[in-house]
């Protein structure tokens, strides 16, 4: 006669309640130690929730995972990818253009700021500030470039180039930075004045002025400012005493 599997009581319990706790499984198995319960949980294919500190458990056949590998039972959340940190990494890796923290929070339905910070420190994710918001990307350089390209509307992105560009702009004077920004706007698929201003960390009005100056050719070739611009020079004054040739 074929005997039941030693972990069958756990399967039966979860099939009845969908989601259970460790204490419930231990109770149904009888007088056994915690280690024995955990071994049988592994054999049964139990997975823990990434919410509620992993307190709840279910099995694959009872979960209805969505296309992202996520499933919720009331306010208890599970993931095919395991822990919350592993889930966040997988969601970012799967995304076409990276994800904001609010996007991730909406997907996993729990707070994500602390685990995201840990993932950045562990170098399991990459973070970049775009349009005054942090976006999370793949740790893989090639995948990250694809995601950044999508995020920036098809504009080619290269980290080394952008770093060099920042250093280059810092070395330019006021007029040259403005003209460089104007030239960037005139490039095909630049994204327009607002996008260039954000990318170069400049005011949109400055970028617009640079574009106009290039289009009209009305800018100083040899001077940073037009004649009369800038701070007024001070004039040295002398004090003369009446009927005296002495000056102070």
C-alpha positions in Angstrom: 0.0 0.0 0.0 1.4 3.4 -1.0 1.9 5.8 1.9 1.1 9.5 1.7 4.1 11.9 1.3 5.4 13.2 4.7 4.6 16.8 3.5 1.1 16.0 2.2 -0.6 17.5 5.3 1.0 20.9 4.4 -0.3 20.7 0.9 -3.7 19.8 2.0 -3.7 22.7 4.6 -2.6 25.3 2.0 -5.1 24.0 -0.6 -7.9 24.6 2.0 -6.8 28.0 3.2 -4.6 29.3 0.3 -2.3 31.2 2.7 -1.1 29.8 6.0 1.5 30.6 8.8 4.3 28.5 10.1 2.5 27.8 13.3 -0.5 26.4 11.4 1.7 24.0 9.5 3.5 22.9 12.6 0.2 22.2 14.3 -1.1 20.1 11.4 2.2 18.0 11.4 1.9 17.1 15.0 4.7 17.0 17.6 7.8 17.8 15.5 10.6 20.3 15.8 10.8 23.5 13.8 13.7 22.1 11.6 11.5 19.1 10.5 8.7 21.5 9.6 11.0 23.6 7.5 12.4 20.6 5.7 8.8 19.4 4.8 8.0 23.0 3.7 10.8 22.9 1.2 9.7 19.5 -0.1 6.1 20.8 -0.4 7.4 23.8 -2.5 6.3 26.5 0.0 7.1 30.1 -0.8 7.0 32.9 1.7 5.4 36.3 1.3 7.7 39.3 0.7 5.3 41.4 2.8 4.6 41.0 6.5 8.2 40.0 7.1 7.8 36.7 5.3 5.3 35.4 7.8 2.9 33.8 5.4 3.3 30.9 3.0 1.6 29.4 0.0 2.4 27.0 -2.9 2.5 27.6 -6.7 -0.8 25.9 -7.5 -2.7 28.2 -5.2 -1.2 31.4 -6.5 -2.4 33.3 -9.5 0.8 35.2 -10.6 0.5 38.1 -13.0 2.8 38.7 -15.9 5.3 40.3 -13.5 5.3 37.2 -11.3 3.4 39.0 -8.5 0.3 37.8 -6.7 -1.7 39.1 -3.7 -4.0 37.4 -1.3 -5.9 40.2 0.4 -3.0 42.4 1.8 -0.4 39.6 1.7 1.9 39.7 -1.3 4.0 37.0 -3.0 6.5 36.9 -5.8 7.8 34.2 -8.1 11.2 35.9 -7.7 11.4 35.4 -3.9 12.3 38.2 -1.5 11.3 41.9 -2.0 14.9 42.8 -2.9 15.1 40.0 -5.5 11.7 41.0 -6.8 12.7 44.7 -7.3 15.8 43.7 -9.2 13.8 41.5 -11.5 11.2 44.1 -12.1 13.8 46.7 -13.0 15.7 44.2 -15.2 12.4 43.4 -17.1 11.5 47.0 -17.7 12.1 48.7 -21.1 13.0 52.1 -19.8 13.8 51.7 -16.1 11.4 52.4 -13.2 10.7 55.1 -10.7 10.4 54.2 -7.1 6.7 55.1 -7.2 6.3 52.7 -10.2 7.8 49.9 -8.2 5.8 50.8 -5.1 2.6 50.7 -7.2 3.6 47.2 -8.5 4.6 45.5 -5.3 2.2 47.4 -3.0 4.7 48.0 -0.2 7.3 50.6 0.6 10.5 50.3 -1.4 12.8 53.1 -0.5 14.9 51.2 2.0 15.4 48.0 -0.1 16.2 50.2 -3.1 18.9 52.0 -1.2 20.4 48.7 -0.1 20.3 47.4 -3.7 22.2 50.5 -4.9 24.8 50.1 -2.2 25.2 46.4 -3.2 25.5 47.5 -6.8 22.6 45.2 -7.9 20.9 48.2 -9.5 21.9 51.5 -11.0 20.3 54.8 -10.3 20.3 58.0 -12.4 18.6 61.3 -11.9 16.5 62.3 -14.9 14.2 65.3 -14.9 14.7 65.8 -11.2 13.6 62.2 -10.4 15.7 59.1 -9.7 15.2 56.3 -12.1 16.3 52.7 -11.4 18.1 50.8 -14.2 19.8 47.5 -14.8 23.3 46.9 -13.4 24.3 45.6 -16.8 25.9 48.4 -18.9 24.5 47.2 -22.2 20.9 46.7 -20.8 21.1 50.0 -19.0 22.0 51.9 -22.2 19.0 50.4 -23.9 16.7 51.4 -21.0 18.2 54.9 -20.9 17.7 55.3 -24.7 14.0 54.4 -24.3 13.6 56.6 -21.2 15.1 59.6 -23.2 12.9 59.1 -26.2 15.3 57.3 -28.5 18.2 59.6 -27.8 21.5 57.7 -27.8 23.0 57.6 -24.3 26.6 57.0 -23.2 27.7 57.4 -19.6 31.3 58.3 -20.5 30.1 60.9 -23.0 27.8 62.6 -20.5 30.4 62.7 -17.8 32.9 64.2 -20.3 30.2 66.6 -21.5 29.7 67.9 -17.9 33.4 68.5 -17.4 33.5 70.2 -20.8 30.7 72.6 -20.0 32.3 73.5 -16.7 35.4 74.6 -18.6 33.4 76.9 -20.9 32.6 80.5 -20.3 29.1 81.9 -20.1 28.6 82.6 -23.8 30.1 79.3 -25.0 27.9 77.2 -22.6 24.9 79.1 -24.0 25.9 78.5 -27.6 26.7 74.8 -26.9 23.2 74.4 -25.5 21.6 76.1 -28.5 23.5 73.7 -30.8 22.2 70.7 -28.8 18.6 71.9 -29.4 19.2 72.1 -33.1 20.4 68.5 -33.3 17.8 66.0 -34.8 15.8 64.2 -32.0 17.2 66.5 -29.3 14.0 66.4 -27.4 13.5 70.2 -27.5 14.5 73.1 -25.3 13.1 71.6 -22.0 14.8 68.3 -22.5 18.2 69.8 -23.3 17.9 72.2 -20.4 17.3 69.3 -18.0 20.1 67.3 -19.5 22.6 70.2 -19.3 21.2 71.5 -16.0 20.6 75.0 -17.5 17.6 77.3 -17.6 15.3 76.9 -20.6 15.5 80.6 -21.3 19.3 80.4 -21.6 19.0 77.4 -24.0 16.4 79.3 -26.0 18.7 82.3 -26.2 21.6 80.2 -27.4 19.5 78.7 -30.1 18.3 82.1 -31.3 21.9 83.5 -31.3 23.1 80.6 -33.5 20.1 80.9 -35.9 20.6 84.6 -36.3 24.4 84.8 -36.0 24.0 87.7 -33.6 26.5 87.0 -30.9 29.9 88.3 -30.0 32.8 86.4 -31.7 35.6 87.8 -29.5 33.8 89.0 -26.3 31.9 87.0 -23.7 29.4 90.0 -23.2 28.4 92.8 -25.5 30.1 96.2 -24.9 28.7 97.8 -21.7 27.8 94.5 -20.1 29.1 93.2 -16.8 30.0 95.0 -13.7 30.8 98.7 -14.0 34.4 99.7 -13.5 35.3 101.9 -10.5 37.1 105.2 -11.0 40.0 106.2 -8.8 39.3 109.5 -7.2 41.9 112.0 -5.8 41.4 114.6 -3.1 42.8 118.0 -3.8 43.3 120.7 -1.2 42.7 124.4 -2.2 45.8 126.3 -3.2 48.0 123.2 -2.9 49.6 120.9 -5.4 49.4 118.0 -2.9 47.0 115.2 -3.7 45.7 112.6 -1.3 
